[in-house]
Amino acid sequence: MEPATTSPLGGDRQVNAALHRIVQTRLRVDPRTQDYYERRSKEGKSRRETVRCLKRYAAREVFHLVRPTQPCPPA
């Protein structure tokens, strides 16, 4: 079996843990996330694959919230 084409498993553990919490909370309380999960399940995706997709989506959302809106002036 070939490994999935994902980013390395390393990285920032605190960020990974935060994304995990975001996705698990959304799966419990967010109807849109629950609908997405059901659609992917019907397509034959495993829970792990679906959670991986949701984490990528959450990471993009968080990145857009925390990135600077204006470039920093040169020093």
N, C-alpha and C positions, 0 to 999 in steps of 0.2 A: 504494500500500500504506500502510495506517495504521500509525503507530508503536505498539509494544506499550505497554500500560498498566503501566509500571514507574516506580519512583522515579527522580529525576534521576541522571544518570551521575556527578555530582560526589561529594561526600562525603569521608570520611576514607580516603585511599589505603591507609594502613597497615591499617585495619580490613578494607577490601575485599580486600587482598592476603592477610590472615590467613584470611578466610572462603574465599577461593579455595583456599588450601593445605589447609584442613580438608576441603573437598569433594573435592578431587583425591585426598587420602589415603584418605578414606572410600571413594571409588570403587575404589581399588586393593585395600583390605584388609577392608572391612566388608561382610559378606554381605547385611545388610538393605538397605544403600545400593545394592548391586549388583542386588538383586531389584527395588528401586524403579525403578532405571534401566531394567531390562529391561521392566518393566510399562509404563513411559511410552513406551519405544521402540515397543512393540507397538501402543500407542494412536496412534502417528503423530507423537509429539512429537519435536522436534529435540533434539540434544545440548545446544544452547544453552538451550533452554527448560527442559529437565530440570535442568541445572546451576543455572539461575536459581532454580528451586523449591527445590533442595537448599540453596542459599545462604541463602534466606529461612528455611528450617527451622533451619539451623545458627545463624543470627543470633538467632533466638528462644531457642535453647538456651543460647547464650553469654550473652545478656542476662540470663536467669534465674540464671545462675551468678555474674555480676559485680554485679548490683544489690544495694543494701544490704537486709539482711533486716529491719532495724528502722529506723523513721524517725529522722532526726537530731534531737536536742533543739534547741529554738529557742535562738538565740544571745543 
